[in-house]
Amino acid sequence: MSRMEIFSGSERRRRWSVEEKRRLVAAAFSPGAVVSEVARRADIHPNQLYRWRQDLCSLPTRFAEVVVAAPVEEQPIETSAMIEVVLTDWARCRIPVSVSADVAAAVVGALVRR
């Protein structure tokens, strides 16, 4: 049996919160997902997901606060230690911990602007 929604009154459009939009966009564009199937389950047109993705990508990115501290002299840092920054599913950056904080910030800033 199919589901039907009836909108009455002055408000005839559904309102989607930013969290709902992010959840649906993430589901639609995850590896192996089919956008039209995700849209069908949410009862929206596939173009709406592409529009939401475009809108969400234009929002300012929020980063968690990062504190860079000098290493403790008693504990040597491994040469293979890395900081991995994941910006999207396809954009990742690995920065060695030996890189200065200014250089790391410049690299991340350049990737965010891209």
C-alpha positions as CSV (number, residue, x, y, z in Angstrom):
1,M,0.0,0.0,0.0
2,S,1.4,3.4,-0.9
3,R,1.7,6.3,1.6
4,M,0.0,9.6,0.9
5,E,0.5,12.9,2.6
6,I,-2.1,15.6,2.4
7,F,-1.0,19.2,3.0
8,S,-3.7,21.6,4.0
9,G,-3.9,25.1,5.3
10,S,-1.6,27.9,4.3
11,E,1.6,25.9,4.7
12,R,1.7,23.4,1.8
13,R,5.5,22.7,1.8
14,R,7.4,20.4,4.0
15,R,10.2,22.0,6.0
16,W,13.5,20.0,6.3
17,S,15.9,20.8,9.1
18,V,19.6,21.2,8.3
19,E,20.3,17.9,10.1
20,E,17.7,16.1,8.0
21,K,19.1,17.5,4.8
22,R,22.7,16.5,5.8
23,R,21.5,13.0,6.7
24,L,19.7,12.5,3.3
25,V,22.6,14.1,1.3
26,A,25.1,11.9,3.1
27,A,23.0,8.8,2.4
28,A,22.5,9.7,-1.3
29,F,26.1,10.4,-2.0
30,S,27.7,7.6,0.0
31,P,29.6,5.0,-1.9
32,G,27.3,2.5,-3.6
33,A,24.1,4.6,-3.0
34,V,21.7,5.5,-5.7
35,V,20.4,9.1,-5.5
36,S,17.0,8.3,-7.0
37,E,16.4,5.5,-4.5
38,V,17.2,7.7,-1.5
39,A,15.0,10.5,-3.0
40,R,12.2,8.0,-3.5
41,R,12.4,6.8,0.1
42,A,12.3,10.4,1.3
43,D,9.5,11.3,-1.1
44,I,11.4,14.1,-2.8
45,H,12.7,14.7,-6.3
46,P,16.4,13.7,-6.9
47,N,17.2,17.2,-8.0
48,Q,16.3,18.4,-4.5
49,L,19.2,16.3,-3.1
50,Y,21.6,17.8,-5.6
51,R,20.4,21.3,-4.6
52,W,20.8,20.5,-0.9
53,R,24.3,19.2,-1.5
54,Q,25.2,22.4,-3.3
55,D,23.7,24.6,-0.5
56,L,25.3,22.5,2.3
57,C,28.7,22.8,0.5
58,S,28.4,26.6,0.5
59,L,27.9,26.8,4.2
60,P,30.9,27.9,6.2
61,T,32.8,24.9,7.5
62,R,33.2,24.6,11.3
63,F,36.3,23.0,12.7
64,A,36.9,21.7,16.1
65,E,39.4,23.6,18.2
66,V,42.9,22.2,17.9
67,V,45.6,22.9,20.4
68,V,49.2,22.5,19.1
69,A,51.6,21.9,22.0
70,A,55.3,21.4,22.1
71,P,56.3,17.7,22.4
72,V,57.4,16.5,25.8
73,E,61.2,15.9,25.8
74,E,61.0,12.6,27.6
75,Q,58.8,11.0,24.9
76,P,60.3,10.9,21.4
77,I,57.8,11.4,18.5
78,E,57.6,8.6,16.0
79,T,58.7,9.6,12.6
80,S,55.6,7.9,11.1
81,A,53.1,9.9,13.3
82,M,50.6,11.7,11.1
83,I,47.6,14.0,11.5
84,E,44.8,13.0,9.1
85,V,42.3,15.6,8.1
86,V,39.2,14.4,6.3
87,L,37.3,17.1,4.5
88,T,34.9,15.0,2.4
89,D,34.6,11.4,1.2
90,W,37.2,12.2,-1.5
91,A,39.4,14.8,0.1
92,R,41.9,13.7,2.8
93,C,45.2,15.1,3.9
94,R,47.9,13.5,6.0
95,I,50.3,15.9,7.7
96,P,53.4,14.7,9.6
97,V,53.4,15.9,13.2
98,S,56.8,17.4,12.5
99,V,55.3,20.1,10.3
100,S,54.8,23.5,12.0
101,A,51.3,24.6,13.0
102,D,51.4,27.5,10.5
103,V,52.2,25.2,7.5
104,A,49.5,22.7,8.6
105,A,46.9,25.5,8.9
106,A,47.9,26.9,5.5
107,V,47.5,23.4,3.9
108,V,44.1,22.8,5.5
109,G,43.0,26.4,4.6
110,A,43.9,25.8,0.9
111,L,42.0,22.6,0.8
112,V,38.9,24.1,2.3
113,R,38.9,27.0,-0.2
114,R,39.2,24.5,-3.1
